[in-house]
Amino acid sequence: MRVGLFLSWVTGLLHYGLTPTNPSPRLKVCAVSYLNTVPLVWGMLHGEQKGCFDLLFRVPAECADMVAAGEADIGIIPSFELLGSDLTVVPGVGIACRGAVRSILLISKCPAREIRTLAADVSSRTSVALTRILLARRYGVEPAIVRQPPDLADMLRDADAALIIGDPALRLDPETLPYHVYDLGHEWMEMTGQPMVFAVWAGPCVTPAASEAFQQSCAFGLRNIDQIVATEAVARGFAPALVRRYLTSHIVFELGAAEQQGMQLFLRYARELPSHAREQAVCPASP
């Protein structure tokens, strides 16, 4: 059994142009630490792609910064970061939704049309930009945004609404919160009829062989959802039913023509935001 695993590891390295005795050429890959990225990297953690890359975990905005600074070769890049960039996108895989996403929540003390101040968890710039787009185009408001850690009580203490994303959003039960709760995946679909793409693998060093590795890693993850549910529910303290529902009913990992069309529409709307709103998506004011 051990011999078989070793041979599989060596075969993977050779396929992607690496050697067991010279690991230095391995690409540095920055992945997101949230639950929604686990199927994408499952093959890199447990499958034939294990050992083929130097894998790091950060929040989405930090992944983008690391790729921009040359500290990572490929990363999970928030789609907002593709504006004006010359990064190459790995085709066919990413993080998207075709309706409610569950992990990107706008929680407000008042109806959306009355929001004037927004406390934002800025670990994903796409989510901040999406909030700007939806509030402006769907509800006709342009609130001031301040940056805060994802603590709902603290965020709503000084702001009308809070934007919470990723695992912190999954720890909240939208049905029991005594506030107005807007799922931004649902809101986008209601407004546009298009899927929403939140992040993609991208970087300056994306080769066909690397793209194949990322696609195969995702395929391996999707074939092993039961194992992911069992492992991640315990590791993150989530109910297994929530993990399964989130990864199979809310998040879309395989991106087709509809997702590409939805992403292009999002980028167009983001490009049309006023310059100060685009800047706030990158760096909202501190409280």
C-alpha positions as CSV (number, residue, x, y, z in Angstrom):
1,M,0.0,0.0,0.0
2,R,2.8,2.4,0.9
3,V,4.7,1.6,-2.3
4,G,1.5,2.3,-4.3
5,L,1.1,5.7,-2.6
6,F,4.7,6.6,-3.2
7,L,4.6,5.7,-6.8
8,S,1.4,7.7,-7.2
9,W,3.1,10.7,-5.6
10,V,6.2,10.4,-7.9
11,T,4.0,10.0,-10.9
12,G,2.1,13.2,-10.0
13,L,5.3,15.2,-9.5
14,L,6.7,14.0,-12.9
15,H,3.4,14.8,-14.6
16,Y,3.6,18.4,-13.5
17,G,7.3,18.8,-14.4
18,L,8.8,18.2,-10.9
19,T,11.1,15.7,-9.3
20,P,11.1,14.2,-5.8
21,T,14.7,15.1,-5.3
22,N,14.3,18.7,-6.4
23,P,11.1,20.2,-4.9
24,S,12.2,23.8,-5.4
25,P,10.4,24.3,-8.7
26,R,7.0,23.6,-7.0
27,L,4.6,26.4,-7.5
28,K,3.5,28.3,-4.4
29,V,-0.3,28.1,-4.2
30,C,-2.4,30.3,-1.8
31,A,-5.8,28.8,-1.0
32,V,-8.5,30.2,1.1
33,S,-9.0,28.9,4.7
34,Y,-12.8,28.8,4.5
35,L,-14.9,25.7,4.1
36,N,-15.9,26.6,0.5
37,T,-12.4,26.0,-0.7
38,V,-11.9,22.5,0.7
39,P,-13.2,20.5,-2.3
40,L,-11.0,22.5,-4.6
41,V,-7.8,21.5,-2.7
42,W,-8.8,18.0,-1.6
43,G,-6.7,16.4,-4.2
44,M,-3.7,18.5,-3.2
45,L,-4.2,17.5,0.4
46,H,-5.2,13.8,-0.1
47,G,-5.1,12.8,-3.8
48,E,-2.6,12.5,-6.6
49,Q,-1.8,16.2,-6.5
50,K,-0.5,15.9,-2.9
51,G,3.1,17.2,-2.8
52,C,3.0,18.8,-6.2
53,F,2.5,22.3,-4.8
54,D,3.5,24.4,-1.8
55,L,0.1,25.0,-0.3
56,L,-0.6,28.0,1.9
57,F,-4.0,29.1,3.5
58,R,-5.1,32.7,3.9
59,V,-8.4,34.7,3.6
60,P,-9.3,35.7,0.0
61,A,-8.0,39.3,0.0
62,E,-4.6,38.1,1.4
63,C,-4.4,35.4,-1.4
64,A,-4.8,38.2,-3.9
65,D,-2.2,40.3,-2.2
66,M,0.3,37.4,-2.1
67,V,-0.1,36.7,-5.8
68,A,0.3,40.5,-6.6
69,A,3.5,40.7,-4.5
70,G,5.0,37.6,-6.0
71,E,4.8,35.6,-2.8
72,A,2.5,33.0,-4.4
73,D,2.4,31.9,-8.0
74,I,-1.3,30.9,-8.1
75,G,-4.1,31.8,-5.7
76,I,-7.8,31.8,-5.1
77,I,-8.4,35.3,-6.3
78,P,-11.6,37.2,-5.6
79,S,-13.2,37.9,-8.9
80,F,-13.2,41.7,-8.2
81,E,-9.4,41.5,-8.3
82,L,-9.5,40.5,-12.0
83,L,-10.4,44.1,-12.9
84,G,-7.4,45.6,-14.7
85,S,-5.2,42.5,-14.0
86,D,-3.4,40.4,-16.5
87,L,-3.6,37.2,-14.4
88,T,-4.3,33.9,-16.2
89,V,-7.4,32.2,-14.9
90,V,-7.6,28.4,-14.4
91,P,-10.6,27.4,-16.5
92,G,-13.5,25.4,-15.3
93,V,-13.2,25.5,-11.5
94,G,-13.8,28.2,-8.9
95,I,-16.3,29.2,-6.2
96,A,-19.7,30.3,-7.4
97,C,-23.4,30.0,-6.7
98,R,-26.7,29.9,-8.7
99,G,-28.9,31.3,-6.0
100,A,-28.6,31.6,-2.2
101,V,-24.9,31.1,-1.2
102,R,-25.5,31.0,2.6
103,S,-22.0,32.3,3.5
104,I,-22.3,35.9,2.4
105,L,-24.8,37.7,4.5
106,L,-25.9,41.3,4.7
107,I,-27.5,41.6,8.1
108,S,-29.3,44.9,8.8
109,K,-31.2,46.6,11.6
110,C,-33.4,48.3,9.0
111,P,-34.7,47.5,5.5
112,A,-32.0,47.6,2.8
113,R,-33.3,50.9,1.3
114,E,-32.6,52.6,4.7
115,I,-29.0,51.5,5.2
116,R,-26.7,54.4,5.6
117,T,-23.7,52.8,7.4
118,L,-22.3,49.4,6.8
119,A,-19.7,47.5,8.9
120,A,-17.9,45.1,6.5
121,D,-15.7,42.0,7.0
122,V,-13.3,42.9,4.3
123,S,-11.6,39.5,4.0
124,S,-13.1,39.3,0.5
125,R,-13.1,42.3,-1.7
126,T,-15.6,40.7,-4.1
127,S,-18.2,40.6,-1.3
128,V,-17.7,44.3,-0.6
129,A,-18.0,45.2,-4.2
130,L,-21.0,42.9,-4.7
131,T,-22.7,44.6,-1.7
132,R,-22.0,48.0,-3.2
133,I,-23.5,46.9,-6.5
134,L,-26.6,45.4,-5.0
135,L,-27.4,48.2,-2.7
136,A,-26.9,50.8,-5.4
137,R,-28.7,49.0,-8.3
138,R,-31.4,47.1,-6.4
139,Y,-32.1,49.4,-3.4
140,G,-30.8,52.8,-4.4
141,V,-28.5,53.4,-1.5
142,E,-24.8,54.0,-1.1
143,P,-23.8,53.6,2.5
144,A,-20.5,54.6,4.1
145,I,-18.5,51.4,4.8
146,V,-16.2,50.9,7.7
147,R,-13.9,47.9,8.2
148,Q,-14.5,45.7,11.2
149,P,-13.8,42.1,12.3
150,P,-16.7,39.7,11.8
151,D,-18.4,40.1,15.2
152,L,-22.1,40.7,14.5
153,A,-22.9,42.4,17.8
154,D,-19.9,44.8,17.6
155,M,-20.6,45.6,13.9
156,L,-24.2,46.5,14.5
157,R,-23.4,48.5,17.6
158,D,-22.3,51.5,15.4
159,A,-23.6,50.7,12.0
160,D,-27.0,50.1,10.4
161,A,-25.9,46.8,8.8
162,A,-23.1,44.2,8.8
163,L,-21.5,42.2,6.0
164,I,-20.3,38.8,7.2
165,I,-18.8,36.2,4.9
166,G,-17.2,32.7,4.9
167,D,-17.2,30.5,8.0
168,P,-18.3,33.3,10.4
169,A,-21.5,33.6,8.3
170,L,-22.0,29.9,8.5
171,R,-22.0,30.1,12.3
172,L,-25.0,32.3,12.2
173,D,-28.6,31.0,11.7
174,P,-30.3,33.5,9.4
175,E,-33.7,32.1,10.3
176,T,-33.4,33.1,14.0
177,L,-31.6,36.4,13.7
178,P,-33.9,39.4,14.8
179,Y,-32.8,41.4,11.8
180,H,-33.3,41.8,8.1
181,V,-31.0,39.2,6.5
182,Y,-30.1,39.4,2.8
183,D,-28.3,36.4,1.2
184,L,-26.2,38.1,-1.5
185,G,-26.1,35.1,-3.8
186,H,-29.9,35.2,-3.8
187,E,-30.0,38.9,-4.2
188,W,-27.7,38.8,-7.2
189,M,-29.7,36.0,-8.9
190,E,-32.9,37.9,-8.3
191,M,-31.4,41.1,-9.9
192,T,-29.6,39.5,-12.8
193,G,-30.8,36.0,-13.4
194,Q,-27.1,35.0,-13.6
195,P,-24.8,32.9,-11.4
196,M,-22.3,34.8,-9.2
197,V,-18.7,33.8,-9.3
198,F,-16.9,34.8,-6.1
199,A,-13.4,33.5,-6.7
200,V,-11.2,31.7,-9.2
201,W,-7.8,30.2,-9.3
202,A,-5.5,32.7,-11.1
203,G,-1.9,33.8,-11.3
204,P,0.9,34.7,-13.7
205,C,2.2,31.1,-13.8
206,V,-0.8,29.1,-14.9
207,T,0.3,26.5,-17.4
208,P,-1.9,23.8,-19.0
209,A,-0.4,21.2,-16.7
210,A,-1.1,23.3,-13.6
211,S,-4.7,23.9,-14.8
212,E,-5.1,20.2,-15.2
213,A,-3.9,19.6,-11.7
214,F,-6.3,22.1,-10.2
215,Q,-9.2,20.7,-12.2
216,Q,-8.3,17.1,-11.1
217,S,-7.9,18.2,-7.5
218,C,-11.5,19.6,-7.6
219,A,-12.9,16.6,-9.3
220,F,-11.3,14.4,-6.6
221,G,-12.9,16.6,-3.9
222,L,-16.3,16.3,-5.5
223,R,-16.0,12.5,-5.6
224,N,-15.2,12.5,-1.9
225,I,-17.8,14.8,-0.5
226,D,-18.7,12.3,2.2
227,Q,-15.2,12.3,3.5
228,I,-15.0,16.0,3.4
229,V,-18.2,16.4,5.3
230,A,-17.0,14.0,8.0
231,T,-13.6,15.6,8.4
232,E,-14.6,19.3,8.1
233,A,-17.7,19.1,10.4
234,V,-15.5,18.0,13.2
235,A,-12.5,20.3,12.4
236,R,-14.7,23.4,12.1
237,G,-17.4,22.6,14.7
238,F,-20.2,22.6,12.1
239,A,-23.2,20.2,12.0
240,P,-22.5,17.6,9.2
241,A,-25.9,18.4,7.6
242,L,-24.9,22.1,7.3
243,V,-21.5,21.2,5.7
244,R,-23.2,18.8,3.2
245,R,-26.0,21.2,2.3
246,Y,-23.5,24.1,1.9
247,L,-21.1,22.2,-0.3
248,T,-23.7,20.4,-2.4
249,S,-26.6,22.8,-2.6
250,H,-25.2,26.3,-2.3
251,I,-21.6,26.3,-3.7
252,V,-20.9,25.6,-7.3
253,F,-17.3,24.4,-8.0
254,E,-17.5,23.6,-11.7
255,L,-17.8,26.7,-13.8
256,G,-19.3,26.7,-17.2
257,A,-20.5,29.2,-19.8
258,A,-23.3,30.5,-17.5
259,E,-20.8,31.2,-14.7
260,Q,-18.5,33.0,-17.1
261,Q,-21.3,35.2,-18.3
262,G,-22.3,36.0,-14.8
263,M,-18.7,36.9,-13.9
264,Q,-18.4,39.2,-16.8
265,L,-21.6,41.0,-15.8
266,F,-20.3,41.4,-12.2
267,L,-17.0,42.8,-13.5
268,R,-18.9,45.2,-15.7
269,Y,-21.0,46.4,-12.8
270,A,-17.9,46.7,-10.6
271,R,-16.1,48.7,-13.3
272,E,-19.1,51.1,-13.4
273,L,-19.0,51.7,-9.7
274,P,-17.9,55.3,-8.8
275,S,-14.1,55.4,-8.2
276,H,-14.5,56.0,-4.5
277,A,-16.8,53.0,-4.2
278,R,-14.2,50.8,-6.0
279,E,-11.5,52.1,-3.7
280,Q,-13.6,51.3,-0.6
281,A,-14.0,47.7,-1.8
282,V,-10.2,47.5,-1.7
283,C,-9.7,49.4,1.5
284,P,-12.8,50.5,3.5
285,A,-12.2,53.1,6.2
286,S,-11.3,51.8,9.7
287,P,-13.7,52.5,12.5
